[in-house]
């Protein structure tokens, strides 16, 4: 569900220059502090790397004036001095972070009746109302998304494209920051990234969902054609990202292009590579047992 939408867009630290790592980190720290100043300390707990990618992308496109603060000491990492980088997009991303976090908590509470989730959602209620008032279109997009996804899960929908498309539509609305000439392209970018994220999670959770009898849109496909399943998933994921890449290359982004490319072409795949590694290990262990 929704929780996975916003914890996927991370950098591949191995292939990113030190300078760019620091820039990426400074936007993350800036987002964290903005959430604290706009909504208070309780909101900081809802922070995720997710929206940092959006800040970097939109900053690269719109080039707003950014404020940089060096030597900042935060309460979470008191031993390290951080650099903070913020601009008007940081405030937008903070609001999106609150909206996503709140709806995610409510969704989880409905699913597993976790009282801690319910309590935290209640703590965020005021912040949520403030963010919703500021961005009603995005709030409605997330609300509709949760309702439509719940319907698909109830009816056990096997249409991969349609189900994954729901996440795409919702993320498209979040990526389209302004109603301007870039709106459609950003919507397109968010749409394919959203589909990629949804499918990557379904792929990752297939075994667990099957065991727990939970909805997974890929289960039907796995049952009907297990032999070609992995190749089909890789193809689907690759084609989603290639659409994202086309969108990105059409946008006139110069600043932070390297960081964005790192995330798009490498960072988002780290989870996939890790899963393949685990599968191989499992297979090898099985082969060794057979030999014995």
PLY file of the C-alpha trace (Angstrom):
ply
format ascii 1.0
element vertex 292
property float x
property float y
property float z
element edge 291
property int vertex1
property int vertex2
end_header
0.00 0.00 0.00
0.76 3.60 0.60
3.68 3.20 3.00
5.86 1.82 0.23
5.14 4.68 -2.12
7.33 6.93 -0.21
10.43 5.09 0.77
11.86 4.06 -2.56
13.61 6.98 -4.18
17.04 6.75 -2.60
20.46 7.40 -4.08
23.05 4.75 -4.81
25.76 6.06 -2.50
28.48 3.93 -4.13
28.23 5.73 -7.45
27.53 9.29 -6.31
30.26 11.89 -5.87
30.96 13.16 -2.33
29.80 16.64 -3.33
26.45 15.33 -4.61
25.99 13.12 -1.56
26.34 16.23 0.60
23.85 18.16 -1.56
21.29 15.34 -1.36
21.78 15.06 2.41
21.40 18.84 2.83
17.96 18.76 1.15
16.96 15.86 3.39
18.08 17.75 6.52
16.33 20.87 5.21
13.10 18.90 4.80
13.43 17.49 8.32
13.87 20.94 9.86
11.07 22.42 7.75
8.69 19.75 9.01
9.69 20.66 12.54
9.30 24.42 12.04
6.05 24.16 10.04
4.35 21.41 12.01
6.29 20.76 15.21
8.48 17.96 16.55
5.79 15.26 16.34
5.71 15.70 12.56
9.43 15.05 12.26
8.79 11.41 13.14
6.89 11.04 9.87
9.91 12.04 7.78
10.99 9.81 4.92
13.60 9.92 2.15
10.77 9.77 -0.36
10.10 13.44 -0.72
13.77 14.42 -0.91
13.79 13.15 -4.49
10.84 15.38 -5.31
12.65 18.40 -3.84
15.79 17.68 -5.87
13.79 17.16 -9.08
11.60 20.25 -8.73
14.54 22.39 -7.59
16.48 21.31 -10.67
13.53 22.27 -12.86
12.31 25.51 -11.26
15.63 26.74 -9.81
14.09 28.63 -6.88
16.28 30.65 -4.52
17.60 28.28 -1.88
18.87 29.12 1.60
21.89 27.18 2.85
22.81 26.93 6.53
26.14 25.38 7.49
27.20 23.93 10.83
23.68 23.00 11.92
23.52 20.56 14.85
20.34 18.50 15.01
19.00 16.59 17.98
18.96 13.26 16.09
22.66 13.42 15.11
24.17 15.75 17.72
27.77 14.74 16.99
27.66 15.70 13.30
27.39 19.20 11.95
24.98 19.30 9.05
24.27 21.60 6.14
20.64 22.55 5.56
19.30 23.55 2.19
15.74 24.82 1.85
13.53 26.65 -0.65
9.81 27.03 -1.33
9.64 23.48 -2.69
10.81 22.16 0.68
7.61 23.50 2.24
5.52 21.80 -0.43
7.36 18.51 0.12
6.87 18.79 3.89
3.11 19.14 3.37
3.07 16.13 1.01
5.05 14.13 3.57
2.43 14.93 6.24
-0.48 14.01 3.95
1.07 10.70 2.91
2.10 9.83 6.46
-1.32 10.58 7.91
-3.30 8.63 5.31
-0.79 5.79 5.62
-1.28 5.61 9.41
-5.08 5.60 9.04
-4.81 2.91 6.36
-2.58 0.76 8.59
-4.87 1.26 11.55
-7.82 -0.01 9.50
-5.77 -2.99 8.32
-4.09 -4.23 11.46
-5.84 -2.26 14.24
-2.49 -1.07 15.59
-3.22 1.33 18.45
0.17 3.02 18.17
-0.61 3.91 14.55
-4.01 5.27 15.60
-2.47 7.34 18.41
0.18 8.77 16.12
-2.44 9.59 13.47
-4.41 11.49 16.12
-1.25 13.40 17.06
-0.81 14.39 13.39
-4.46 15.31 12.82
-3.93 19.07 13.23
-0.88 19.07 10.93
-2.81 16.98 8.44
-5.71 19.47 8.41
-3.24 22.32 7.80
-1.57 20.49 4.87
-4.94 19.46 3.42
-6.19 23.05 3.52
-3.06 24.21 1.68
-3.17 21.48 -0.97
-6.73 20.16 -1.42
-6.10 18.64 -4.89
-3.20 16.49 -3.67
-5.06 15.50 -0.49
-8.07 14.38 -2.54
-5.81 12.43 -4.91
-4.35 10.44 -1.99
-7.79 9.89 -0.44
-9.26 8.63 -3.74
-6.22 6.45 -4.27
-6.67 4.65 -0.95
-10.38 4.07 -1.61
-9.80 2.78 -5.16
-6.94 0.53 -4.11
-9.11 -0.94 -1.34
-11.78 -1.75 -3.96
-9.22 -3.52 -6.14
-8.02 -5.55 -3.17
-11.59 -6.48 -2.24
-12.46 -7.63 -5.75
-9.06 -9.34 -6.12
-8.31 -7.44 -9.33
-5.72 -9.15 -11.55
-5.28 -6.29 -14.04
-1.65 -5.37 -13.28
-1.63 -2.24 -15.42
-4.82 -0.78 -13.95
-3.96 -1.53 -10.31
-0.40 -0.18 -10.57
-1.80 2.81 -12.47
-3.65 3.94 -9.34
-0.36 4.63 -7.56
0.85 6.34 -10.73
-2.11 8.70 -10.89
-1.74 9.64 -7.23
2.00 10.27 -7.45
1.46 12.22 -10.67
-0.73 14.69 -8.76
1.98 15.09 -6.11
4.73 15.66 -8.69
2.69 18.32 -10.49
3.58 21.12 -8.08
2.20 24.01 -10.15
-0.47 24.46 -12.76
1.94 25.56 -15.50
3.71 24.46 -18.67
5.52 21.61 -16.85
2.43 20.18 -15.18
1.70 17.46 -17.76
5.29 16.30 -18.02
5.67 16.13 -14.24
2.39 14.22 -14.01
3.73 11.79 -16.58
6.98 11.42 -14.63
5.13 10.77 -11.36
2.75 8.35 -13.08
5.46 5.99 -14.30
7.50 6.30 -11.13
4.38 5.47 -9.11
3.71 2.39 -11.21
7.33 1.31 -10.85
7.18 1.68 -7.06
3.91 -0.24 -6.78
5.14 -3.10 -8.97
8.51 -3.28 -7.23
6.72 -3.68 -3.90
4.31 -6.27 -5.22
7.29 -8.20 -6.62
9.13 -7.97 -3.32
6.11 -8.96 -1.19
4.77 -11.76 -3.37
6.01 -14.64 -1.21
4.92 -12.98 2.04
1.50 -12.00 0.62
0.89 -15.50 -0.73
1.74 -17.02 2.66
-0.49 -14.57 4.54
-3.32 -14.72 1.96
-3.00 -10.99 1.29
-3.86 -9.32 -1.99
-1.03 -9.13 -4.52
-1.72 -8.13 -8.10
1.17 -10.28 -9.40
-0.01 -13.52 -7.81
-2.29 -14.53 -10.68
0.49 -14.02 -13.21
2.94 -16.00 -11.12
0.47 -18.88 -10.91
-0.24 -18.97 -14.64
3.36 -18.59 -15.88
5.94 -19.11 -13.12
8.72 -19.91 -15.62
8.66 -16.47 -17.28
7.53 -14.53 -14.22
10.88 -13.02 -13.20
11.77 -11.97 -16.73
8.32 -10.44 -17.20
8.62 -8.42 -13.98
12.05 -7.14 -14.89
10.74 -6.09 -18.30
7.76 -4.29 -16.74
9.92 -2.47 -14.21
12.46 -1.48 -16.84
9.83 -0.10 -19.18
8.26 2.00 -16.38
11.62 3.54 -15.56
12.47 4.12 -19.19
9.28 6.22 -19.47
10.39 8.16 -16.37
13.79 8.69 -17.93
12.22 9.99 -21.16
10.18 12.46 -19.13
13.24 13.58 -17.22
15.28 14.08 -20.39
12.45 16.20 -21.83
12.54 18.53 -18.82
15.13 21.34 -19.04
17.01 20.29 -15.91
20.67 21.20 -15.57
21.16 21.62 -11.84
21.20 18.33 -9.86
20.91 16.29 -13.07
23.57 13.86 -11.82
21.73 13.19 -8.55
18.43 12.62 -10.36
20.05 10.27 -12.88
21.74 8.38 -10.05
18.37 7.77 -8.38
16.53 6.93 -11.60
19.10 4.68 -13.21
20.67 3.15 -10.15
19.21 4.04 -6.74
15.71 2.68 -7.32
17.17 -0.64 -8.47
19.18 -1.32 -5.29
16.24 -3.14 -3.68
15.80 -5.27 -6.80
19.49 -6.23 -6.93
19.37 -7.16 -3.25
16.33 -9.39 -3.86
18.07 -11.15 -6.77
21.09 -11.77 -4.57
18.90 -13.32 -1.88
17.19 -15.55 -4.44
20.54 -16.76 -5.76
21.76 -17.58 -2.28
18.60 -19.55 -1.61
18.96 -21.46 -4.90
22.62 -22.21 -4.24
21.83 -23.47 -0.76
19.13 -25.71 -2.26
21.55 -27.06 -4.91
24.15 -27.84 -2.25
21.57 -29.70 -0.18
20.57 -31.73 -3.27
24.15 -32.70 -3.96
24.56 -34.04 -0.46
0 1
1 2
2 3
3 4
4 5
5 6
6 7
7 8
8 9
9 10
10 11
11 12
12 13
13 14
14 15
15 16
16 17
17 18
18 19
19 20
20 21
21 22
22 23
23 24
24 25
25 26
26 27
27 28
28 29
29 30
30 31
31 32
32 33
33 34
34 35
35 36
36 37
37 38
38 39
39 40
40 41
41 42
42 43
43 44
44 45
45 46
46 47
47 48
48 49
49 50
50 51
51 52
52 53
53 54
54 55
55 56
56 57
57 58
58 59
59 60
60 61
61 62
62 63
63 64
64 65
65 66
66 67
67 68
68 69
69 70
70 71
71 72
72 73
73 74
74 75
75 76
76 77
77 78
78 79
79 80
80 81
81 82
82 83
83 84
84 85
85 86
86 87
87 88
88 89
89 90
90 91
91 92
92 93
93 94
94 95
95 96
96 97
97 98
98 99
99 100
100 101
101 102
102 103
103 104
104 105
105 106
106 107
107 108
108 109
109 110
110 111
111 112
112 113
113 114
114 115
115 116
116 117
117 118
118 119
119 120
120 121
121 122
122 123
123 124
124 125
125 126
126 127
127 128
128 129
129 130
130 131
131 132
132 133
133 134
134 135
135 136
136 137
137 138
138 139
139 140
140 141
141 142
142 143
143 144
144 145
145 146
146 147
147 148
148 149
149 150
150 151
151 152
152 153
153 154
154 155
155 156
156 157
157 158
158 159
159 160
160 161
161 162
162 163
163 164
164 165
165 166
166 167
167 168
168 169
169 170
170 171
171 172
172 173
173 174
174 175
175 176
176 177
177 178
178 179
179 180
180 181
181 182
182 183
183 184
184 185
185 186
186 187
187 188
188 189
189 190
190 191
191 192
192 193
193 194
194 195
195 196
196 197
197 198
198 199
199 200
200 201
201 202
202 203
203 204
204 205
205 206
206 207
207 208
208 209
209 210
210 211
211 212
212 213
213 214
214 215
215 216
216 217
217 218
218 219
219 220
220 221
221 222
222 223
223 224
224 225
225 226
226 227
227 228
228 229
229 230
230 231
231 232
232 233
233 234
234 235
235 236
236 237
237 238
238 239
239 240
240 241
241 242
242 243
243 244
244 245
245 246
246 247
247 248
248 249
249 250
250 251
251 252
252 253
253 254
254 255
255 256
256 257
257 258
258 259
259 260
260 261
261 262
262 263
263 264
264 265
265 266
266 267
267 268
268 269
269 270
270 271
271 272
272 273
273 274
274 275
275 276
276 277
277 278
278 279
279 280
280 281
281 282
282 283
283 284
284 285
285 286
286 287
287 288
288 289
289 290
290 291
